[in-house]
Amino acid sequence: MTIERIHTTDRLSRIVKHNGTVYLCGQTAGQEEWDIAEQTRQCLTKIDTLLNEAGSNSDSILSVTIYIRDMKDFAAMNEVWDAWFADRAKPARACVEARMARPIVLVEMSVTAALAD
């Protein structure tokens, strides 16, 4: 069994590859001046970059778990999400309201994807 861990720290690996699957740690983009829409855009951009580095891409996303600080931002987050996935395959998805590790973080996304063929 081969497990490849990329960008590993004392706490986590940003990318883990195993058995044709890519797992990304939770992606955030908390800047105090960014609203939920901009944080969502930044998270999706980070996800795209990490998947490409891992040998995958956004069309290979299998599932995404979205943690949102306040469900009042759900529609604005979905607007960015829908635009980003407009021409892409749609993954399985869950979205839950959650307390974030830092108050400026409005959204976090955890991704599982297949390695690209």
TIVO-2410 file (N, C-alpha, C; in nm, 3 decimals):
# residues 117
REC num residu      c1      c2      c3 atome chaine
REC   1      M   0.084  -0.117   0.000     N      A
REC   1      M   0.000   0.000   0.000    CA      A
REC   1      M   0.089   0.124   0.000     C      A
REC   2      T   0.070   0.208  -0.101     N      A
REC   2      T   0.147   0.331  -0.112    CA      A
REC   2      T   0.058   0.450  -0.082     C      A
REC   3      I   0.103   0.532   0.010     N      A
REC   3      I   0.035   0.657   0.042    CA      A
REC   3      I   0.137   0.768   0.023     C      A
REC   4      E   0.103   0.866  -0.061     N      A
REC   4      E   0.191   0.979  -0.085    CA      A
REC   4      E   0.133   1.102  -0.016     C      A
REC   5      R   0.213   1.166   0.067     N      A
REC   5      R   0.171   1.286   0.139    CA      A
REC   5      R   0.253   1.405   0.089     C      A
REC   6      I   0.185   1.511   0.054     N      A
REC   6      I   0.249   1.628  -0.006    CA      A
REC   6      I   0.219   1.751   0.081     C      A
REC   7      H   0.320   1.835   0.098     N      A
REC   7      H   0.309   1.956   0.181    CA      A
REC   7      H   0.269   1.918   0.324     C      A
REC   8      T   0.350   1.834   0.383     N      A
REC   8      T   0.322   1.785   0.518    CA      A
REC   8      T   0.385   1.877   0.623     C      A
REC   9      T   0.309   1.905   0.727     N      A
REC   9      T   0.357   1.983   0.841    CA      A
REC   9      T   0.349   1.894   0.965     C      A
REC  10      D   0.376   1.949   1.079     N      A
REC  10      D   0.362   1.874   1.203    CA      A
REC  10      D   0.217   1.836   1.231     C      A
REC  11      R   0.123   1.905   1.167     N      A
REC  11      R  -0.018   1.885   1.196    CA      A
REC  11      R  -0.095   1.811   1.086     C      A
REC  12      L  -0.058   1.834   0.959     N      A
REC  12      L  -0.139   1.779   0.850    CA      A
REC  12      L  -0.061   1.771   0.721     C      A
REC  13      S  -0.121   1.704   0.624     N      A
REC  13      S  -0.072   1.705   0.486    CA      A
REC  13      S  -0.177   1.777   0.403     C      A
REC  14      R  -0.134   1.869   0.319     N      A
REC  14      R  -0.231   1.942   0.235    CA      A
REC  14      R  -0.290   1.853   0.128     C      A
REC  15      I  -0.208   1.755   0.080     N      A
REC  15      I  -0.254   1.660  -0.021    CA      A
REC  15      I  -0.213   1.521   0.023     C      A
REC  16      V  -0.306   1.426   0.010     N      A
REC  16      V  -0.274   1.285   0.032    CA      A
REC  16      V  -0.327   1.208  -0.090     C      A
REC  17      K  -0.239   1.124  -0.147     N      A
REC  17      K  -0.277   1.042  -0.263    CA      A
REC  17      K  -0.269   0.895  -0.224     C      A
REC  18      H  -0.376   0.822  -0.255     N      A
REC  18      H  -0.379   0.679  -0.224    CA      A
REC  18      H  -0.478   0.609  -0.317     C      A
REC  19      N  -0.432   0.502  -0.377     N      A
REC  19      N  -0.520   0.413  -0.453    CA      A
REC  19      N  -0.605   0.488  -0.557     C      A
REC  20      G  -0.543   0.581  -0.631     N      A
REC  20      G  -0.613   0.654  -0.736    CA      A
REC  20      G  -0.702   0.767  -0.688     C      A
REC  21      T  -0.690   0.802  -0.560     N      A
REC  21      T  -0.774   0.906  -0.504    CA      A
REC  21      T  -0.688   1.014  -0.440     C      A
REC  22      V  -0.733   1.138  -0.453     N      A
REC  22      V  -0.665   1.254  -0.394    CA      A
REC  22      V  -0.754   1.311  -0.285     C      A
REC  23      Y  -0.696   1.335  -0.169     N      A
REC  23      Y  -0.766   1.396  -0.056    CA      A
REC  23      Y  -0.697   1.528  -0.025     C      A
REC  24      L  -0.776   1.635  -0.018     N      A
REC  24      L  -0.721   1.765   0.020    CA      A
REC  24      L  -0.768   1.800   0.160     C      A
REC  25      C  -0.678   1.860   0.236     N      A
REC  25      C  -0.720   1.911   0.367    CA      A
REC  25      C  -0.817   2.026   0.345     C      A
REC  26      G  -0.883   2.068   0.450     N      A
REC  26      G  -0.978   2.177   0.439    CA      A
REC  26      G  -0.911   2.304   0.387     C      A
REC  27      Q  -0.970   2.363   0.285     N      A
REC  27      Q  -0.916   2.484   0.224    CA      A
REC  27      Q  -0.995   2.605   0.271     C      A
REC  28      T  -0.924   2.704   0.320     N      A
REC  28      T  -0.984   2.830   0.362    CA      A
REC  28      T  -0.915   2.945   0.291     C      A
REC  29      A  -0.976   3.060   0.299     N      A
REC  29      A  -0.917   3.180   0.238    CA      A
REC  29      A  -0.960   3.301   0.318     C      A
REC  30      G  -0.936   3.297   0.445     N      A
REC  30      G  -0.983   3.403   0.533    CA      A
REC  30      G  -0.898   3.529   0.529     C      A
REC  31      Q  -0.953   3.631   0.473     N      A
REC  31      Q  -0.896   3.766   0.482    CA      A
REC  31      Q  -1.007   3.853   0.538     C      A
REC  32      E  -0.975   3.936   0.631     N      A
REC  32      E  -1.078   4.016   0.700    CA      A
REC  32      E  -1.164   4.096   0.604     C      A
REC  33      E  -1.104   4.144   0.495     N      A
REC  33      E  -1.179   4.229   0.402    CA      A
REC  33      E  -1.261   4.150   0.300     C      A
REC  34      W  -1.246   4.018   0.295     N      A
REC  34      W  -1.317   3.936   0.197    CA      A
REC  34      W  -1.453   3.892   0.249     C      A
REC  35      D  -1.555   3.904   0.166     N      A
REC  35      D  -1.687   3.853   0.200    CA      A
REC  35      D  -1.695   3.704   0.162     C      A
REC  36      I  -1.809   3.643   0.183     N      A
REC  36      I  -1.825   3.500   0.156    CA      A
REC  36      I  -1.801   3.468   0.008     C      A
REC  37      A  -1.842   3.554  -0.081     N      A
REC  37      A  -1.822   3.529  -0.224    CA      A
REC  37      A  -1.674   3.523  -0.258     C      A
REC  38      E  -1.597   3.620  -0.211     N      A
REC  38      E  -1.453   3.620  -0.241    CA      A
REC  38      E  -1.382   3.504  -0.173     C      A
REC  39      Q  -1.418   3.473  -0.050     N      A
REC  39      Q  -1.356   3.358   0.016    CA      A
REC  39      Q  -1.388   3.228  -0.058     C      A
REC  40      T  -1.509   3.216  -0.108     N      A
REC  40      T  -1.545   3.097  -0.186    CA      A
REC  40      T  -1.463   3.089  -0.312     C      A
REC  41      R  -1.450   3.201  -0.385     N      A
REC  41      R  -1.367   3.204  -0.507    CA      A
REC  41      R  -1.223   3.163  -0.476     C      A
REC  42      Q  -1.168   3.219  -0.369     N      A
REC  42      Q  -1.030   3.189  -0.333    CA      A
REC  42      Q  -1.012   3.042  -0.293     C      A
REC  43      C  -1.108   2.986  -0.220     N      A
REC  43      C  -1.102   2.843  -0.185    CA      A
REC  43      C  -1.102   2.757  -0.310     C      A
REC  44      L  -1.190   2.787  -0.404     N      A
REC  44      L  -1.199   2.708  -0.528    CA      A
REC  44      L  -1.072   2.720  -0.610     C      A
REC  45      T  -1.012   2.837  -0.612     N      A
REC  45      T  -0.884   2.855  -0.683    CA      A
REC  45      T  -0.775   2.771  -0.617     C      A
REC  46      K  -0.769   2.772  -0.484     N      A
REC  46      K  -0.670   2.690  -0.413    CA      A
REC  46      K  -0.692   2.542  -0.440     C      A
REC  47      I  -0.816   2.500  -0.440     N      A
REC  47      I  -0.849   2.359  -0.468    CA      A
REC  47      I  -0.801   2.322  -0.607     C      A
REC  48      D  -0.829   2.406  -0.705     N      A
REC  48      D  -0.786   2.380  -0.842    CA      A
REC  48      D  -0.634   2.367  -0.851     C      A
REC  49      T  -0.561   2.456  -0.785     N      A
REC  49      T  -0.414   2.452  -0.786    CA      A
REC  49      T  -0.361   2.324  -0.722     C      A
REC  50      L  -0.415   2.288  -0.606     N      A
REC  50      L  -0.368   2.166  -0.537    CA      A
REC  50      L  -0.402   2.040  -0.616     C      A
REC  51      L  -0.520   2.035  -0.675     N      A
REC  51      L  -0.555   1.918  -0.756    CA      A
REC  51      L  -0.462   1.903  -0.875     C      A
REC  52      N  -0.431   2.013  -0.942     N      A
REC  52      N  -0.337   2.008  -1.054    CA      A
REC  52      N  -0.201   1.959  -1.008     C      A
REC  53      E  -0.156   2.007  -0.894     N      A
REC  53      E  -0.027   1.962  -0.840    CA      A
REC  53      E  -0.029   1.812  -0.811     C      A
REC  54      A  -0.143   1.762  -0.768     N      A
REC  54      A  -0.155   1.620  -0.732    CA      A
REC  54      A  -0.174   1.529  -0.853     C      A
REC  55      G  -0.193   1.586  -0.971     N      A
REC  55      G  -0.216   1.505  -1.090    CA      A
REC  55      G  -0.364   1.480  -1.116     C      A
REC  56      S  -0.447   1.572  -1.068     N      A
REC  56      S  -0.591   1.563  -1.087    CA      A
REC  56      S  -0.641   1.696  -1.141     C      A
REC  57      N  -0.771   1.716  -1.141     N      A
REC  57      N  -0.827   1.844  -1.185    CA      A
REC  57      N  -0.969   1.857  -1.133     C      A
REC  58      S  -1.028   1.973  -1.154     N      A
REC  58      S  -1.160   2.000  -1.097    CA      A
REC  58      S  -1.270   1.912  -1.157     C      A
REC  59      D  -1.251   1.861  -1.278     N      A
REC  59      D  -1.350   1.770  -1.336    CA      A
REC  59      D  -1.347   1.633  -1.270     C      A
REC  60      S  -1.245   1.605  -1.192     N      A
REC  60      S  -1.231   1.475  -1.126    CA      A
REC  60      S  -1.272   1.480  -0.978     C      A
REC  61      I  -1.330   1.592  -0.935     N      A
REC  61      I  -1.375   1.602  -0.796    CA      A
REC  61      I  -1.492   1.505  -0.774     C      A
REC  62      L  -1.478   1.422  -0.673     N      A
REC  62      L  -1.582   1.325  -0.639    CA      A
REC  62      L  -1.679   1.381  -0.537     C      A
REC  63      S  -1.625   1.444  -0.433     N      A
REC  63      S  -1.711   1.499  -0.329    CA      A
REC  63      S  -1.645   1.619  -0.262     C      A
REC  64      V  -1.729   1.707  -0.210     N      A
REC  64      V  -1.684   1.825  -0.137    CA      A
REC  64      V  -1.773   1.840  -0.014     C      A
REC  65      T  -1.709   1.860   0.100     N      A
REC  65      T  -1.782   1.898   0.220    CA      A
REC  65      T  -1.751   2.045   0.246     C      A
REC  66      I  -1.857   2.124   0.254     N      A
REC  66      I  -1.844   2.268   0.274    CA      A
REC  66      I  -1.889   2.300   0.416     C      A
REC  67      Y  -1.804   2.373   0.485     N      A
REC  67      Y  -1.836   2.423   0.619    CA      A
REC  67      Y  -1.854   2.573   0.604     C      A
REC  68      I  -1.969   2.623   0.647     N      A
REC  68      I  -1.998   2.765   0.632    CA      A
REC  68      I  -2.028   2.822   0.771     C      A
REC  69      R  -1.970   2.936   0.800     N      A
REC  69      R  -1.984   2.993   0.935    CA      A
REC  69      R  -2.128   3.031   0.968     C      A
REC  70      D  -2.199   3.084   0.868     N      A
REC  70      D  -2.336   3.130   0.894    CA      A
REC  70      D  -2.421   3.101   0.769     C      A
REC  71      M  -2.530   3.029   0.787     N      A
REC  71      M  -2.616   2.992   0.674    CA      A
REC  71      M  -2.680   3.113   0.606     C      A
REC  72      K  -2.671   3.230   0.665     N      A
REC  72      K  -2.719   3.350   0.596    CA      A
REC  72      K  -2.636   3.376   0.470     C      A
REC  73      D  -2.515   3.320   0.464     N      A
REC  73      D  -2.427   3.336   0.348    CA      A
REC  73      D  -2.441   3.224   0.245     C      A
REC  74      F  -2.533   3.131   0.269     N      A
REC  74      F  -2.548   3.013   0.184    CA      A
REC  74      F  -2.575   3.051   0.038     C      A
REC  75      A  -2.668   3.142   0.013     N      A
REC  75      A  -2.703   3.180  -0.125    CA      A
REC  75      A  -2.585   3.246  -0.196     C      A
REC  76      A  -2.514   3.334  -0.128     N      A
REC  76      A  -2.399   3.401  -0.189    CA      A
REC  76      A  -2.287   3.303  -0.220     C      A
REC  77      M  -2.264   3.207  -0.130     N      A
REC  77      M  -2.163   3.104  -0.155    CA      A
REC  77      M  -2.205   3.020  -0.274     C      A
REC  78      N  -2.333   2.981  -0.280     N      A
REC  78      N  -2.382   2.898  -0.391    CA      A
REC  78      N  -2.374   2.970  -0.525     C      A
REC  79      E  -2.389   3.100  -0.525     N      A
REC  79      E  -2.379   3.176  -0.650    CA      A
REC  79      E  -2.239   3.160  -0.711     C      A
REC  80      V  -2.136   3.171  -0.628     N      A
REC  80      V  -1.999   3.152  -0.676    CA      A
REC  80      V  -1.976   3.005  -0.713     C      A
REC  81      W  -2.020   2.915  -0.628     N      A
REC  81      W  -2.008   2.771  -0.654    CA      A
REC  81      W  -2.070   2.735  -0.789     C      A
REC  82      D  -2.195   2.777  -0.811     N      A
REC  82      D  -2.266   2.743  -0.934    CA      A
REC  82      D  -2.194   2.796  -1.057     C      A
REC  83      A  -2.141   2.918  -1.048     N      A
REC  83      A  -2.067   2.975  -1.161    CA      A
REC  83      A  -1.939   2.896  -1.188     C      A
REC  84      W  -1.869   2.856  -1.082     N      A
REC  84      W  -1.743   2.783  -1.098    CA      A
REC  84      W  -1.767   2.644  -1.156     C      A
REC  85      F  -1.875   2.580  -1.117     N      A
REC  85      F  -1.905   2.445  -1.164    CA      A
REC  85      F  -1.997   2.444  -1.286     C      A
REC  86      A  -2.026   2.560  -1.345     N      A
REC  86      A  -2.120   2.567  -1.458    CA      A
REC  86      A  -2.083   2.472  -1.571     C      A
REC  87      D  -1.957   2.466  -1.607     N      A
REC  87      D  -1.913   2.382  -1.719    CA      A
REC  87      D  -1.829   2.264  -1.672     C      A
REC  88      R  -1.843   2.227  -1.547     N      A
REC  88      R  -1.767   2.116  -1.490    CA      A
REC  88      R  -1.864   2.008  -1.443     C      A
REC  89      A  -1.809   1.888  -1.427     N      A
REC  89      A  -1.888   1.780  -1.369    CA      A
REC  89      A  -1.919   1.815  -1.224     C      A
REC  90      K  -2.041   1.789  -1.182     N      A
REC  90      K  -2.084   1.825  -1.046    CA      A
REC  90      K  -2.050   1.711  -0.949     C      A
REC  91      P  -1.982   1.743  -0.839     N      A
REC  91      P  -1.948   1.641  -0.740    CA      A
REC  91      P  -2.063   1.618  -0.642     C      A
REC  92      A  -2.054   1.512  -0.564     N      A
REC  92      A  -2.141   1.498  -0.448    CA      A
REC  92      A  -2.101   1.609  -0.352     C      A
REC  93      R  -2.198   1.658  -0.274     N      A
REC  93      R  -2.168   1.773  -0.190    CA      A
REC  93      R  -2.253   1.773  -0.064     C      A
REC  94      A  -2.192   1.816   0.044     N      A
REC  94      A  -2.264   1.842   0.168    CA      A
REC  94      A  -2.222   1.980   0.216     C      A
REC  95      C  -2.314   2.051   0.278     N      A
REC  95      C  -2.283   2.183   0.332    CA      A
REC  95      C  -2.346   2.194   0.470     C      A
REC  96      V  -2.262   2.226   0.567     N      A
REC  96      V  -2.310   2.238   0.705    CA      A
REC  96      V  -2.261   2.369   0.766     C      A
REC  97      E  -2.340   2.420   0.858     N      A
REC  97      E  -2.297   2.537   0.935    CA      A
REC  97      E  -2.204   2.489   1.045     C      A
REC  98      A  -2.092   2.560   1.063     N      A
REC  98      A  -1.992   2.516   1.161    CA      A
REC  98      A  -1.921   2.636   1.223     C      A
REC  99      R  -1.877   2.619   1.345     N      A
REC  99      R  -1.792   2.718   1.409    CA      A
REC  99      R  -1.652   2.702   1.349     C      A
REC 100      M  -1.592   2.810   1.307     N      A
REC 100      M  -1.462   2.805   1.241    CA      A
REC 100      M  -1.349   2.824   1.343     C      A
REC 101      A  -1.230   2.779   1.303     N      A
REC 101      A  -1.113   2.789   1.390    CA      A
REC 101      A  -1.071   2.935   1.412     C      A
REC 102      R  -1.094   3.018   1.311     N      A
REC 102      R  -1.063   3.161   1.322    CA      A
REC 102      R  -1.187   3.241   1.282     C      A
REC 103      P  -1.217   3.348   1.352     N      A
REC 103      P  -1.341   3.422   1.325    CA      A
REC 103      P  -1.351   3.482   1.185     C      A
REC 104      I  -1.239   3.510   1.119     N      A
REC 104      I  -1.247   3.571   0.986    CA      A
REC 104      I  -1.276   3.469   0.876     C      A
REC 105      V  -1.267   3.340   0.907     N      A
REC 105      V  -1.294   3.236   0.808    CA      A
REC 105      V  -1.445   3.217   0.798     C      A
REC 106      L  -1.497   3.238   0.677     N      A
REC 106      L  -1.641   3.224   0.653    CA      A
REC 106      L  -1.678   3.092   0.589     C      A
REC 107      V  -1.581   3.028   0.522     N      A
REC 107      V  -1.610   2.904   0.451    CA      A
REC 107      V  -1.483   2.817   0.447     C      A
REC 108      E  -1.502   2.687   0.453     N      A
REC 108      E  -1.393   2.591   0.440    CA      A
REC 108      E  -1.444   2.475   0.356     C      A
REC 109      M  -1.357   2.422   0.270     N      A
REC 109      M  -1.397   2.313   0.181    CA      A
REC 109      M  -1.296   2.200   0.189     C      A
REC 110      S  -1.348   2.079   0.205     N      A
REC 110      S  -1.266   1.959   0.207    CA      A
REC 110      S  -1.303   1.875   0.086     C      A
REC 111      V  -1.203   1.832   0.008     N      A
REC 111      V  -1.225   1.772  -0.123    CA      A
REC 111      V  -1.165   1.633  -0.135     C      A
REC 112      T  -1.239   1.546  -0.203     N      A
REC 112      T  -1.191   1.416  -0.247    CA      A
REC 112      T  -1.206   1.409  -0.397     C      A
REC 113      A  -1.099   1.369  -0.467     N      A
REC 113      A  -1.103   1.364  -0.614    CA      A
REC 113      A  -1.032   1.239  -0.664     C      A
REC 114      A  -1.066   1.201  -0.784     N      A
REC 114      A  -0.996   1.091  -0.850    CA      A
REC 114      A  -0.871   1.147  -0.918     C      A
REC 115      L  -0.767   1.066  -0.926     N      A
REC 115      L  -0.651   1.106  -1.006    CA      A
REC 115      L  -0.692   1.109  -1.152     C      A
REC 116      A  -0.643   1.205  -1.227     N      A
REC 116      A  -0.676   1.216  -1.368    CA      A
REC 116      A  -0.617   1.098  -1.444     C      A
REC 117      D  -0.687   1.056  -1.548     N      A
REC 117      D  -0.638   0.943  -1.632    CA      A
REC 117      D  -0.527   0.989  -1.723     C      A
***
